[in-house]
């Protein structure tokens, strides 16, 4: 049974799906968002807090250009559109010199490329800014901050108290097929949904859909923990990034992360990973003296990675047809996946970009990132591999 015919079906109720729904609905399109779980933002978008930190570099690269655009877009959205919701905790962020590249950037005095002001600071300045002891010269991004991604998803879908289109929980889309009218979405329930446009925002599971079966996506296991605050740690005023990160106290605890493991599909938190995260923090911030008994609420999620670490955003190529030299794109099919650990930077502008593509608006300030993130960039690799 075909249950409805909206202007667009969005698959996935995390940050990517909510950003896509918001951008389309504000243009007046009828949107249906399908979420397979019983609530929104249950996977990578369900972490307690998420950071908004700039991509720090001394040279321009595709990664820098995409995530610098994303940093500015997200900050401006939170400051202007969602200012009343109070989502953004703009506390600033300090990056400690954890790699050779960062040490060189701090000490060589070369220009720092990025979308926001980045300051080189001494250990003393870092201590004064953060409220705790910082033992190394570092980099400081005053516009950095954090949000609750769950609250942000809710704000995108319920901005101003008005629901952004229709939202259906426990609705799993198991496959897609194009026909003469558009796309048919096959549901696990046996029903189907007909629509001219589909936006797939289902993370690494997206490649289970037949038209996306060729799309290379990798799940990367991540683990975070909350640590109970102490009199010393409550003084922390900024985000601290090392080979992990620590947020200021929020509701009596700090968020401490993160563990990233490739080729690891364990769903349950690991004591070993929690201990490793804690040891990293102790190595750089020994004053805080967190102990294993401080740890609570460990959480595992799977981020979706791509080979070049750039998300896939835009119209989906028809690889089999391209190999037959008969077509290039699959009309009306879009993808918004592969955001890795920087989804808070890339998902909001990705939703806007896809909305402009669907409504055939000028891409404007998103023209460059549209080209860099387009799934079409993969075609030349497949063609080269087949030679």
N, C-alpha and C positions, 0 to 999 in steps of 0.2 A: 504494500500500500504506500503511495506517495503522500507524505504528510503535509507538505507545504511547498511554497516556491518563493523563497526570499531572494533579494538582490545578491546576497553573498552568504555563504556558509563558512564559518571559521571553525577550524578543528583545533581544540586546545584552549583551556581556560587559565593559562598562566600569563605572565607578563607580555609575551609576544602576542597571544590571542587577544588579550584585553586592549593592548595598544592598537591592534588592527581594528577591532570592533569600534573603539572610540573614534578613530580617524574616519571611518566610513559613516558611522551614525551621525557625526556632526555635519556631514554633507547631505544628510537626508536619506541615505540608503537604508533599506530594510535589511537588518542583519540578524542571522541566527548563529549563536555560538554553541557548539556542542562540546561538552566536557565529559570524559569517560568516568571520572571519579564522582563521588557524592558531594564534593565541595570544590570551590575554585582554589587555584594556587596550591596544589597539594605536593608538587614535586620540587624542581629547582627553585621555583618562585615561592616556595613555602618556607624558606629559611627565615629565622627570627628577624634578622636585619640584613641589609645589603649595602655595600659601599658604593659611593660615587667618587671615584678617584681618577684623575687624568692619566692618560698614557704618557709617560715621561720618556723623552728621547732627545738626542742631540742631532738628529737628522730626520728628514721627511721620508716616510715610507707609507705603503698602503695601510698598514696597521695604525700608524700614527694619524693619518688623515681621517680614517673611518672613526676611530675612537675619540679624536679631538672634536670632530663634528658631533658625535654622540654625546660627549660630555657637555658641550655648550647647549645642545638641543634639550637634554634632560634637565639641566639646571634651569634654563629659561622656562620650560614647561612647569616645573615645580614652583618656581617663583611667581609666575604670572597666572596660568590657568588654575593651578591647584593651591594657590596661596592660602585660601580660606580653610582648606583641609589641614594645613600645618604638617604636611608629610615630611618636609625636608628639615633634618637636623644638621645645619651647616656649621660644623664644629672645626673644620680644617683637618688636614691630614699630614703626618710626618712620615716620610719614607727613609728608613735607615739604610746604610750602605752595605747591603747584603750580598752584592755581586761585584765582580771586577768592573763591569760596565758602569754601575752606579757610583762606585768609588772614583772612577775616572771622571765621571760627569760632575761630581762634587768638587774635585780638586783641580781639574784642568781649566775651569772657568770658560769653557766653550758655551756657545749660545744654546739654550734649552728651547726645543720646539714643543709647541702644544697650544691648546685652546684657552689656557688660563695662566695666570701668573704663577710661576714656580720660583721659590726663593731658596738660595743656599743659606743655611743657617749653621751656626756653631753649636757645639754641645750645650753650652750655657743657654743660648737662645732657645734651643729645643726644649731644654728643661723648663724654662720660663713659660714657653707657649703651652706645653703639654701639662704642666703641673706635677710631673714626676721626673726622676733622674734620667736624662738621656746622655749617654757616654760617648757619642760619636757626632762629628759634623754630619748633617743630613740635608734632605730636601723638604721644603714645606709648601703645601698647596692650600692656601687659605680658603678657597671656595669649595673644598671637598666636604663631604658629609655622608650621612647615611639615612636610609628610610626603612620602613617596614614594607617589604614587597607585597605582602598580603594586603595591607591597607592601600597600597598604590593600585593594585589590581581592582580592589573594590571601588576606589575613587574613579578610575577610568571607566568602569561599567555603571557607576551610579552617580556620576558627577552632577551636582546641583539637585540631587534627589530624584533625577529622572533616569530610568533604566535605559542603558544603551542597547536597544534591540531586545531580542528574546534570548534567554539563556536556558539551556537544557542540561541538567546534570544527569549522570548515569546514562549518557548517550554516547556510545562508542561507534565511530565511523570505521568500518573494517576494510572498505575499499572504495575506489572511485572509478567511474567509467564515463567517457565522453560519448554523447549521442548528438543527434541533429539539433536538439534544443539547448544543449549546454552540458552540464555535468550531473550525473546521478550519483548520490552518496548512499552507499549501502550501509545500513546500521546493523549492529549485532542483534537487535530485536527482530530483524526481518523486514522492517520498514525501509523505505527509501526517501530521500529528499532530492528534489530537482532544483537546480539553481544555475544561473549563468556564470557565477564566479565562486571559486573555492580558494580559501587561504589556509594552507596547512601550517599549523604552529605546534605540532605534536612532538617536538624534540627529536631524539634519535629514533623513536618508533615510527617517524614519518616515512622512512624508507620501506615499511611494511606495506604501504599502499602501492598498487601496481604501477601507476604512472611515475612514482618516485623511487622505484626499486633499484635504479642505477645510481642514486645519489649517495655519495660516500659520507656517512655520519658515524661518529664514534662516541659511545657513552664513556664518560670519565667520572669515576666515583669520587665524591667529595664528602668529607666529614667535618662537621663543626661541633663545638661544645659551648655551653654556657658555663661561666665560672662565677661563683658567688663573690660579690665585692667585699673588700676589706677596708679598714680605715685608710690605708695607704693608697689602694687602687681607686678609691672614690675621688681622689684628687685629680685623676686623669680627665683632661678636658678635650683632647683631640684624638682622632684615629691614629694608631701607630701601625705602620706596615713594616714587616721584616720578611723572613721567609715564612710568613703567616701574617695575621693581622689581629688587632685588639681594638675594640670600640670602647668609648666611655661607658660608664654605668648607665644602664637602662632598666628600669623596673627591678632594681636590686641585683643585677648581674651584668657581666660583660660578655659579649660574643667573642669567642676565640676560634680562629680558623687558620687555614683550612688545609685539609689533607686531600691531595689529588692523586688518584691511582688509575692508570690505564689498565685495560684487560682485567678488571676486577669488578665482578657483578654481585658482590655480597650486599644484601639489602639491610642487614642489621649492623649497628655501630660496633666498632672494634675497640677493645680496651687498649690494644697496642697503638692504634692510631690516635686515640685520645691522649695517651702518654707522650707520643711523639709531638703532637701539637703543643702540649704543655711544656715539654723540654725546649722547644724552639723559643717559646715566650720567655722561659727562665734564662736562656742563654743571652738574650738581648735586653731583658728587663728584669734582672735578678731582684731588684728592690721590691717588686710586687709580691714575691714569695707565695705564689699560688702553689697549692699542693694537690695531689690526687683527690683528696676529700673535698676540694673546692669545685670539682667538676660535677655538672648536672646537665641533664637534657641533651645528650649527644644525639646528633641527627645526621643521617646519610641521605644524599640526593645524587642524581646523575646529571651532570652538565653534558651538553652536546658539543663535541669538538669537530672541527674540519681540518683538512690537511694543511691549509695555509693560515689557519686561525682567524679567518674572516667569516662572518655569517653568510648564509645564503638568503638573499632578500630579492624578491622580484618574480618575474614570469618564469615558468619552468620550461626548459627545452624538451622537445620530444626526441630523445636520443635514438630510439630505433628508426624513426622517420629520417633523422639526420643521416644515419648510416645508410639509408636507402636513397639519400639525396632528394627527398620529396617534401620536407617541411623543416621548420626550425623551432617554433614555439607551440605549446599546447594552449590555445586560446582560453582565457578565463581561469587558468590554474596558476596559483601563486604560492610561493613558499616563504616562510619567515622562521628559519631555524638556524641552529649552529652558533648560538651566541656565547657558548663557553662560559667563562666566569665573569664576563663583562656585559651581561644582558641588560643591566640597568642603564648602560650607556647606549646600547644598540637597539633594543626593542622599541623604545618610543619613536625614534626617527624612522625605524623600519615600518611601523604601522602607518605613519604619514606618507612614506614613500610609496607603499603599495596602494594606498588610497588615491594618490595622484596618478598612478599608472592605470587604475581601474576607471577613474573618471576622466582620463586623458587630459589632465592638467599639465602645465609646464612643470618640469622637475625643479627648476630654479636652483636654490642653494643646495639641493640634494643631487644635482646632476653628477658630480664626481663620485660620490659614494654609491650612487645607483650603478655606475659602471664597475666599480671595484667589487661590489657585493653581488652582482648579478650571477645567478647559477650558470649562465652561458659561458662564464670563464672556464668552466670545466671541460667544455666540448673539445677544445684544442688538445687537451691532455688525452682524452679518450681516442681522438683521431690519431694522435702520435703513437699511442700504445698499440693501435690496430695495424699500423704500418709494418 
